[in-house]
Amino acid sequence: MLKKVLTGTVALTATSVLAGKSHDHGKGKLDIVADGNKAQFLLVVPSEAIYGFEHSPKTAKDKEAVKASEDKVTQSSELLVAAPAGCKKESAKFERHQDGSHSDVEVTISFQCEKPVSGQTFEIRYIKEFPRIKALKLQIISGSGSQSGRTTTKAVESITL
């Protein structure tokens, strides 16, 4: 069940981004899917918020900025989301989608926990790491239902699932 929900959420978000439906600088989307002992966080923002530009990387400096951002996200995902005790990062993925002069970044981080994630608190650190993100559209899907809304990043420092 979780795999279907996670796959659907990722596909839906990627389709929305590529269709250009929600590309506002300073704004992004944070989807959280929680089921049983697993949790997945998907952040989608304009690439400008992550490494400072949206054009296709052409210069060595541009390519280095993209690579450094990807390495930071995939190798040190605790900089973005701090999991509670008993939860370990299962995977982290960084994807860049270019659409003309605009590009978006998708960051997906999955966790496997020793006990159910319901009631556990995850610290959201996107705010500190990427200060150009000013507001997020938040959607949480869990075994107990779903929640959604908009929030400024100042208001999202931790989320209890």
Secondary structure, DSSP 8 states (H G I E B T S, - for coil): -HHHHHHHHHHHHHHHHHTTSS--TTEEEEEEEEETTEEEEEEEEETHHHHS--S---SHHHHHHHHHHHHHHHH-GGGTEE--TTEEEEEEEEEEEEETTEEEEEEEEEEEESS--TT-EEEE-HHHH-TT--EEEEEEEETTEEEEEEEEGGG-SEEE-
